[in-house]
């Protein structure tokens, strides 16, 4: 049995961690904790006072780090990938979104200093926030689009496949190019040169944007735990466990954490403003039903939006064209030679993946096949 004592009153004992995770027994907590450590590659020795003691011994759950670790443990069973026999064949968008909604709610219920730390430093927070708003809409939208197209006898499914293939090809290349340029900007700013490698591996970090919030939180847990690792042996045992003193000590620790980052007010404002706007987005049918768009008014609105967007895109494209022609690094920070290097890397990337039977291609094949089933059989 792990010892229940703790060194600093602000930190958490094992029993306090059990309660923080909403669990009833230490054994359940330890079981879930070990699974979380394995899933997110967290070194369990960071949470032991003496790493040489492999079984039992004194645990160490430092304030600020413990609350974030608790979110991962508390929501472990909600993570679709944690379930027995979990795999890509039986996971749904709804399950993934429900998991992330729970994680997001727990972040918003953290002490304001820790909440600010996540908003400020974990860029995956904004990504996950937008994911849970839009992912289920994508599923319903794709299903309705294909059903609508299949129901029209004068449409041409072959032409639709042609249009989608051409647009996806353009989008894939531009996504690749833009990301390579974005990855190069820190190098250019620091060293004044473009990096030589265009296929370099990128390690996940707290600042990585395109990952789930749970992974971002896990990286934050590691960083905070590593920061405490060198000083934990110097800590003395607490002589009090009075709740008022414990909370006072934790509040002081939260203020110290707050000093690690500049105000998160802008990030919180931006995230909340985006979320409120995205949640308030209406389907075309909802706009018609509410009277916002109907008949001629709807078509006029549609074409006005399309024209405005294309005019904006045209202005951007003209600026980039001039920048490329004049080698203007402020707008397009890539020389002709560097662009050739990126293009060569893209050809290599394309040839390695396009005709390979990857898992993503297999599932895409099944998805499109299921859509075309109604074309093949004329079943509704």
Secondary structure, 3 states (H helix, E strand, C coil): CCECCCCCCCCECHHHHHHHCCCCCHHHHHHHHHHHHHHCCCCHHHHECCCCCCCCCEECECCCCHHHHHHHHHCHHHCHHHCCCCCCCCCCHHHHHHHHHHHHHHHHCCCHHHHHHHHHHCCHHHHHHHHHHHHHHHHHHHHHHHHHHHCCCCCCHHHHHHHHHHHHHHHHHHHHHHHHHHHHHHHHHHHCCCCCCCCCCCCCCCCCCCCCHHHHHHHHHHHHHHHHHCCHHHCCCCCCCCHHHHHHHHHHHHHHHHCCCCCCHHHHHHHHHHHHHHHCCCCHHHHHHHCCCCCHHHHHHHHHHHHHHHHHHHHHHHHHHHHHHHCCCCCCCCCHHHHHHHHHHHHHHHHHHCCCCCHHHHHHHHHHHHHHHHHHHCCC
